[in-house]
Amino acid sequence: MNTMLNQVADGVWVRQSEWVWSNAIVVRGEGGLVLVDPGIGGSELNQLADDVDRLGIAVVAGFSTHPHWDHLLWHPRFGDVPRYATPGGARAAGEARERAQPMAADSAPGIPLELIGLLTPLPADGGPVPGEIIEHQAHAIGHAAVLLADRGVLLAGDMLSDVLIPLLDPRRPGQVGAYQSALDRLGEAARHVDVLVPGHGAVAEGPEVAARLAADRAYIDALRRGEDPADARLAQDWLSGIHQSNLEQARHSSG
């Protein structure tokens, strides 16, 4: 586990939390640093701020890959700068703030609750966020990956993890198809990268990038066929409830 910033590519650093192996990502853009999904607890946000201070580059923006509470956090030390998401993600984050605050308080002590989910829609030109935004509707409304093709890096949000199975949104129908479409888009992007940073879990490099994609495809394909996937990630007992929810949604959508 990386308890400090670890450089994974030119101008891309990752710091991993103890909470569900969550990755806070720092990306150097043309105007300064962009913090992607910073988290998780208050002490960790403080330590991340220390790490950023040591880089000696100003933070110019934040970016949230999707509107789940653990991806909506911020700290005053990062500065009063714009925090972006896709238009759908920003809208959903605003609607979810009241639910997200108690959830965050339970799991991430010491965080500034008043700063959760204060997002604005990313402009069409990407504003200060470098790379290509790959928006899809799997896992959460307005979910976005970020392709930094010039650096060979894909920031995948809550996709392509070595510790989390695909997590279908139980509140929205058609998630199996949405996930399949998202994996097609991410698979195209992954052809151009050597480094994959998921929202949770280990950073993948080289052949492991394709292996992550194959694992998520195999899981979704099994759901689509009405079968129980053979997936090593399911050895983690705490995923069983999520997996059962996925199975039920898949059966309902095919029924």
C-alpha positions in Angstrom: 0.0 0.0 0.0 1.4 3.4 -1.0 1.2 5.7 2.0 2.8 8.5 0.1 2.7 9.7 -3.5 4.1 7.2 -5.9 5.0 8.4 -9.4 3.5 5.9 -12.0 4.2 7.9 -15.2 5.4 11.4 -16.2 3.3 13.8 -14.2 1.0 11.2 -12.7 1.2 10.2 -9.0 -0.9 7.9 -6.9 -1.5 7.6 -3.2 -3.4 4.6 -1.8 -5.8 4.8 1.2 -6.2 2.0 3.7 -10.0 2.2 3.0 -10.8 -0.3 0.2 -7.5 0.4 -1.4 -8.8 3.7 -2.8 -6.4 5.6 -5.1 -6.1 9.4 -4.9 -4.5 10.6 -8.2 -2.5 13.7 -8.9 -2.0 14.7 -12.5 0.2 17.6 -13.7 -1.6 19.6 -16.3 -0.5 22.7 -18.3 -1.6 25.1 -15.6 -0.8 23.1 -12.5 -2.0 20.0 -10.6 -5.4 18.3 -10.9 -6.5 16.1 -8.1 -8.6 13.1 -9.2 -10.8 11.5 -6.6 -8.7 12.5 -3.5 -9.5 10.6 -0.4 -10.3 9.1 2.0 -10.1 10.0 5.7 -9.2 13.4 7.1 -5.7 12.4 8.1 -5.1 10.9 4.7 -6.3 14.1 3.0 -3.9 16.0 5.2 -1.1 13.7 4.3 -2.0 14.0 0.6 -1.8 17.8 1.0 1.6 17.5 2.5 2.7 15.3 -0.5 1.3 17.9 -2.9 3.1 20.7 -1.1 6.4 18.9 -1.6 5.8 18.8 -5.3 5.9 22.5 -5.3 3.2 22.9 -8.0 -0.1 24.6 -7.4 -3.4 22.7 -7.4 -5.6 24.3 -10.1 -8.6 21.9 -10.2 -10.2 18.7 -8.9 -12.0 16.0 -10.9 -14.5 13.4 -9.7 -14.8 10.3 -11.8 -18.3 9.6 -10.5 -20.8 10.7 -7.9 -20.2 8.1 -5.1 -19.3 9.6 -1.7 -15.8 8.3 -1.7 -15.0 10.1 -4.9 -16.6 13.4 -3.9 -14.2 14.5 -1.1 -12.0 17.6 -0.7 -9.9 19.4 1.8 -9.4 23.2 2.3 -5.6 22.7 2.0 -6.1 21.8 -1.7 -7.4 25.3 -2.3 -10.7 26.9 -3.4 -10.4 25.8 -7.0 -13.0 24.4 -9.4 -13.9 20.8 -8.9 -15.2 19.2 -12.0 -17.2 16.1 -13.2 -19.1 15.2 -16.3 -22.4 17.2 -16.5 -24.4 14.1 -15.4 -21.9 13.3 -12.6 -22.0 16.9 -11.3 -25.8 16.9 -11.3 -26.0 13.6 -9.6 -23.4 14.6 -7.0 -25.5 17.7 -6.1 -28.5 15.5 -5.6 -26.6 13.0 -3.5 -24.8 15.4 -1.1 -27.2 14.9 1.8 -26.9 11.1 1.5 -23.2 11.2 0.9 -22.3 13.3 4.0 -23.4 10.7 6.7 -22.0 7.9 4.7 -18.6 9.7 4.5 -18.8 10.6 8.2 -19.2 6.9 9.1 -16.3 5.6 7.0 -13.9 8.5 6.7 -13.5 10.3 10.0 -12.2 13.9 10.1 -13.2 14.9 6.6 -14.7 18.3 5.9 -18.3 17.2 5.3 -19.3 20.7 4.0 -17.0 20.2 1.0 -18.4 16.9 -0.2 -19.8 16.9 -3.7 -19.4 20.6 -4.7 -18.9 19.9 -8.3 -19.4 21.8 -11.5 -19.8 20.4 -15.0 -16.6 20.0 -17.0 -16.5 22.4 -20.0 -16.6 20.8 -23.4 -12.9 21.5 -24.0 -11.9 19.8 -20.7 -10.8 23.0 -19.0 -7.7 22.3 -16.9 -8.2 18.6 -16.9 -5.7 17.0 -19.3 -6.4 14.1 -21.6 -9.6 12.6 -23.0 -12.7 12.2 -20.9 -14.3 8.8 -21.6 -17.9 9.0 -20.3 -20.1 6.0 -19.9 -23.1 4.9 -17.8 -21.8 1.8 -16.1 -21.5 1.7 -12.3 -22.7 5.3 -11.8 -24.4 8.1 -13.6 -21.9 10.1 -15.7 -19.0 7.9 -14.8 -15.8 9.1 -16.5 -12.4 7.6 -17.2 -9.5 9.8 -18.2 -7.1 8.8 -21.0 -3.7 10.5 -20.8 -2.6 9.1 -24.2 0.6 11.2 -24.3 1.7 9.5 -21.1 0.3 6.1 -21.7 -2.0 6.2 -18.7 -5.7 5.4 -18.2 -7.4 6.6 -15.1 -10.3 4.1 -14.9 -12.4 5.3 -12.0 -14.3 2.3 -10.4 -13.6 0.0 -13.3 -10.8 -2.6 -14.1 -9.9 -3.3 -10.5 -8.0 -6.3 -9.2 -9.9 -6.2 -5.9 -13.4 -5.1 -6.9 -15.7 -7.0 -9.2 -17.8 -4.9 -11.6 -20.3 -3.1 -9.5 -23.6 -2.6 -11.3 -25.8 0.3 -10.1 -28.8 -1.5 -8.5 -31.0 1.6 -9.0 -30.8 1.7 -12.8 -31.9 -0.9 -15.3 -29.8 -2.1 -18.2 -26.5 -2.1 -16.3 -25.2 -5.3 -17.8 -25.4 -3.7 -21.3 -24.1 -0.4 -20.1 -21.1 -2.2 -18.5 -20.4 -4.1 -21.7 -20.5 -0.9 -23.7 -18.2 0.8 -21.2 -15.7 -2.0 -21.4 -15.7 -1.7 -25.2 -14.8 2.0 -24.9 -12.2 1.4 -22.2 -10.7 -1.5 -24.2 -10.2 0.8 -27.1 -8.5 3.3 -24.8 -6.4 0.7 -23.1 -4.7 -0.2 -26.4 -2.8 3.1 -26.1 -1.6 2.8 -22.5 1.0 1.0 -20.4 -0.3 2.0 -17.0 -3.9 1.7 -15.6 -4.9 3.3 -12.4 -8.2 2.0 -11.0 -10.2 3.8 -8.3 -9.5 0.9 -6.0 -6.7 -1.6 -6.0 -3.2 -2.0 -7.5 -1.9 0.0 -10.4 -1.6 -2.3 -13.5 1.3 -2.1 -15.9 2.1 -3.7 -19.1 0.3 -7.0 -19.8 -1.7 -6.7 -16.6 -3.7 -3.9 -18.2 -5.2 -6.3 -20.7 -5.7 -8.9 -18.0 -7.8 -6.5 -16.0 -10.0 -5.8 -19.0 -10.4 -9.5 -19.7 -11.4 -10.2 -16.1 -14.2 -7.6 -16.2 -15.3 -8.8 -19.6 -15.5 -12.4 -18.4 -17.5 -11.5 -15.3 -20.0 -9.5 -17.4 -20.2 -12.1 -20.1 -21.1 -14.7 -17.4 -23.8 -12.5 -16.0 -25.2 -12.0 -19.5 -25.3 -15.8 -20.0 -27.1 -16.3 -16.7 -24.1 -18.1 -15.2 -22.3 -17.6 -11.9 -18.9 -16.1 -12.9 -15.7 -17.9 -11.9 -13.8 -14.9 -10.7 -10.9 -14.9 -8.2 -12.0 -11.6 -6.7 -15.1 -13.3 -5.3 -12.9 -15.0 -2.7 -13.4 -11.9 -0.7 -16.5 -12.6 1.4 -17.5 -8.9 1.7 -18.2 -8.8 -2.0 -20.9 -11.6 -1.8 -23.8 -9.2 -1.3 -22.7 -7.0 -4.2 -22.3 -10.1 -6.3 -25.8 -11.3 -5.5 -27.2 -7.9 -6.4 -25.4 -8.1 -9.7 -26.8 -11.6 -10.4 -30.4 -10.5 -9.5 -30.2 -7.5 -11.8 -28.8 -9.5 -14.6 -31.5 -12.1 -14.3 -34.2 -9.4 -14.1 -32.9 -7.6 -17.2 -32.9 -10.9 -19.2 -36.2 -12.1 -17.9 
